[in-house]
């Protein structure tokens, strides 16, 4: 797969996707449809998302060493930055269910056979880079505020954060900078991943389309970002287990939000169809082991 195909896709010479204007009512409709998908495919959603909350638990456990304690909140908040990567299989299931196709759990892995797989991987790397940059910046803010000394204990760290001038500076500056990272991630990832599943357009077109959707609907997309952030916070309590419900609902809803925000393609790329294996007979053994046999 060439770099040109990853960036521009097979339809480089076609017109760019048509972006619609959306309203808050479209957000509620997307959420309702997301809940409907989740209730219709609950085992699929849990199967796809069980790794996500477990990963959160592991990451938080790693921060129990006091020298990494200041990164506990940035890691939890950073889930919103990489959420589209975790939910991409859910987009595929919603797409198939919408088209009336078989939406069993195994079809979530049809993403691996998508013509846009290279672009999907490229965007995933980009979001992971944003997430790691956020962690580095958050660590830098802590060092600038409290210095290089590790917290003595969890209790001492909490007291420093909430009862000192430096602690409130950390909260205000950290949240402001984190908000900027969240805006960037939402702008780049809100529509791009569903678009890549639906069309072979390439990473550059997907990113530009997502930016166009946010630019055309700034208030509505800001409300969507608030809804996502609020539900992720709720889903993180307790111990991220609520994400087994929140993440699939948001994942399915994001697909339907994409449908509201972008005009459908008249010629979508064909669905992946695994090659049918010829029937094998006992009389063919051992000749069937040789690849030259027809």
Secondary structure, DSSP 8 states (H G I E B T S, - for coil): --HHHHHH-TTTTS----B----HHHHHHHHHHHHHHHHHTHHHHHHHHHHHHHHHHHHHHHTTSGGGTTHHHHHHHTHHHHHHHHTHHHHHHHHHHHTT----GGGGGGGGG-TTHHHHHHHHHHHHHHHHHHHHHHHHHHHHHH-S---S-HHHHHHHHHHSHHHHHHHHHHHHHHHHHHHHHHHHHTTHHHHHHH----HHHHHHHHHHHHHHTHHHHHHHHHHHHHHHHHHTTTTTTTHHHHHHHHHHHHHHHHHHHB---TT--------------GGGTTGGGSTT--
